[in-house]
């Protein structure tokens, strides 16, 4: 292809099925930083030292292109950063302390370092900024999508008809054999056999190692259309946009990882160690107290599995004679928990407060079916941030309805806690609402905190009732000590640990918002008495500086990605501050092509494609999951790839061409767009 061509050939994007080595190779190791946290703290301290010395502050990002180099060096000074084993920190040469303007490279496959304060923004509610406008695709996109599915269905049934006659052994599992019934019917398994299997590499990507800023994918090939997979023995290091690592705490190095390692030494891998009543250990009591304080509730109960938190504990809240009103796009765990509770269920249109109010008037006036007696309890269950749509619950409007109609409110914050709000406390923090106005807050530790399991936080009498009636207390295993320690360490690094000399009045921080400094005061820093006595976090984590820095980096990355894709012309869903950014693909064939093209770039990009039945049949999408571990250059890389691939696959059906912005201009004006661009107003 001529060198002057503006775009490479489409086939150049498609990944070869032959085995190959990773595009990223490790360089020779020199002085490796002890943790990403220590390096980030050292660079921030160097910035402050440079400002005091009169040198210019940060103006550019410090992170080069994606690299797997283990060496740490500065090109401008030629000096290396030495590691101090005692305090787990870094020592800089006194003569020339490095600043953010100096180029450095390090092993940052788990967390990308960036000391540029311009790439930070506060996630807080601004009434003047609206969400992404709802855009419908052109009719020809919908028509061709339906035609594609129709052709797949027709050809699939034709293949099944001839296959049963000419290849009967391939259909033995779908027909009765020797008196045994089939495990599944051919009708039920049709979608899986004839479509999902062909797209399996979009949905099923085995990985090895830490799912941090980058992720190592295991290379596979198939010679029978994905019926079986053959491993090549190689792996590919890719830029990770597919993991729920919102705050970047999924790290094998750093203060949190060190605390987890120490907990394994003290308690072991299982739930042994210093035991308390009920088979739990001291870490359980400390973790429950910390979680309750973190979200602003009186008490909390923990679960070893996020899905089981809803499915196992919702039946303890409602039962026969109760009514549950559920958003139509609520997670499957909520649906399952409500189903086994025995409560009556009604659903309302997604995030539509007018439809909800109309339904409330109906169910309150009519009462229970047949008897028309008043409901024992009305519980409305919504999600703080919806994982497939990326949009946020209208919590202020929901609370207005709550005061008027006197129902109980359950908010699932699996994706919003840690990821939204100036203090990372979720949707209540984002809207500056007192958490006491929400009856029950549920969340998981698998997203923002790099751990596992979940929690329910509420008033003490509700939690006591759940402990007595919930399924998890009797039938489930307790959370492992190492997981508890990851939760404690990550939450403590967000809240900060107060020195013992602080007075109670100084142990709370207020929300700082544009034009508003009143409202709920989120607890923090926390007293060391809440934490294990042996826990010792690095200064950057213990002070809460790094935790708050991660929250602000995540907000910038999320908003930059959302604004960038919108201005490129894509149809996207979700709130501008949502770390989940869905990009609509529609056509079934484009799902696999988009996935392969992203993986075949010079910097491979790992994406997650979502399709039916997780979404509507014609609204298949790729979900970009932003993280604080991503650098601004990482987002640039993704936007450049989306710009080229979107042209080849004809995916830009959003705003008109006249309103679109070239990707180079988006990258150059990133800070301006993030701070000043509102989807309800145009930036001149």
C-alpha positions, 0 to 999 in steps of 0.5 A: 500500500502506498505510504501516503495513504490516509488509512491502511487496508481493512485487511491489515486490521484483521488478526492473523490466525497463525500463532505469534509472539506478543507485540510488547517485549520486556526490556532488561530490568534495572531499578524497579520501583517497589510499587506504582503508588510509590512512584506516583507519590514520588513524581507528585512530590517532585512536582511540588518541589519543582514549583517551590524552586520556581520551575514550571508546573506540569504541562504535559503528561509523563507517560510515553506510549505503551511499553513493557520496559522494566527500567526507570530512567530520565532522559533529561537528567540521565539519572535513575531513581533508586529504591529505598527498601525501608520505606518502600519509597524512592530517593531522588538525586538532590541536585536535579529532582525530576519534574513532570516535564521529564520523560520517564519509562517504567514497568507500568503494565498494571497502572499508568503513571501521570503527574499532570494535574490537567488530566484530573476532573471532579465527578459531581452533579452539574445541572447544566450538563446533560447526558449523551442525547439519545440518538437513533440509527438510520433506518437502513442500519436497522433494516440491514441488521434485521436482514442479517439475523433473518439470513442467519436464522434461515441458513441455520435451520437449513444446516440443521435439517441436512445435518440431522440426516447426513451427520447424525452423530453431531446431533446426538445431544439434541435428540433422544438416545437410548431412552435418554432425553436430550440435555437441551432442545435444538430450538433452545440451543439454536442461537448458541450453536448458530451465532454465538459460537461463531462470535465466541472470541468476542465474549470468551477471551482467556487471560493470564496475570493482572487485569490492570492497565494492560492484560495478557491474552492467551492466543488461540486458534480454531480450525472448526469454527470455534467448536474447539480451540487450540492454544498456541502457547503464546500470549499477547499483551494488550491495552485493557479496556474490558475490565471493571478495574475502575480505580486501578486497585487491581495491582500485584504491587503496592501498598494494598498488595503488601497488606494482602500479603501480610494478611495471608501470613497472619490468617492463612488463605481460608477463614482461619486465624483469630476467630470471633462469634459466628465463625467470622474473624476480627477482619470481618467485624472491622471490614463491616464497620469500615464499609458502613462508614464509607457509604454513610450507613449505621451497619453493613453485612458482607457477602463472598459473592457479588451475585449472591449479595442480591439473590441471597439477601433480597428474600430477607427484605421482602416476601409474600404480601410485599410488592417489588417495583423493579427497573426493567434493566436491573441486573439478573441477580436482582431479578433472581433474588426477587423471584425467589422471595415470593413477593409480587413484582412489577416493572417500570420503563428504564429510568422513566420517573413518569412511568414509575409515578403512574405505576405507584398510583396504580399499585397503591390504589389497587392494593394486593391482587384479588384481596385488594388489601394494602401491601405489607411493604413496597420496595423499589429496586434500581441501580446507581449505574447501569452496567449495560447502558452506562447511565445513572439513576435519577436519584433526586427525582426518585427521592421526591417520589419516595417522600410523596408515596412512602416506599422503601428504596434499594439502590444497587451500587455495584458499578457506582460505588468508588467510581462516582462522586467527589469522594468516590462514595457513589450516586449519593455522593455524586448528587450531594445527597445524604445516604440516610435518605436511601433505605438500603445501599448495595454494592460489590468489591469486584469493580472499584476495590479490586477484591471480591464479594459484596455488601448491603449497608443500611440502618442497624435494625435492617442489617440485624434482620438480614443477618437472621433471615438472609440465606447467606448467613446460613448457607454461604461461606464467609469472605476470605481474609485476603479479600477482606484485607484488600477491601480494607486497604483500598477503602482506607486509601480512599478515605485516608487515615487520620493521625490519632491527634486529630479532633473529631471535628476534623475527621470529616471532609465536606463536598466541594462543588462549584457554587455549593459547599453545604450538604452531607459531610462524608466521613473521613479521614478514618481513625486508625482504631477501625483498622487492624493494628498491624496495617501500615499503608504507604504515606500516599495511601494513608493520607488519602491523596492517592485515592482521591487522585485516582477518583479524579483521574477516572472521572477525566478518563471517563468523560474524555472517552465519552466526549471523544466518541460522541464528537467522532460521530458514534452512537453511544449510551451513558452518562458523561461521567460513567466509566462504562462507555457503550459504543453501538455496533448493531450489525452481528458481523461487525461485532467480530470485525471490530474486536479483531481490528482492535486486537490487530493494531500496533498497540493491541486493544482488548475490548468486550463485545456485548450482544443478545440476550444481554442486550436487545437483538439489534443493539449489540455494542462494545463496552469500553471500561475506563480506569484510573490506571489508564493514561491520557495517551491510552485514551488517545490510542483508543480514539485513534483506533475507533476513528479508523475502524469506524470509517471502515465498518461504517459505524459513525451514525451519530451526530452529522458530519458537519458537527464532528471533530477530527480525532487529532483536534479532539486529542489536542483539545482534550482538557478543554473538551472535558472541562467545558463541553456539555452535551446540552451545549456546543463548544465554540 
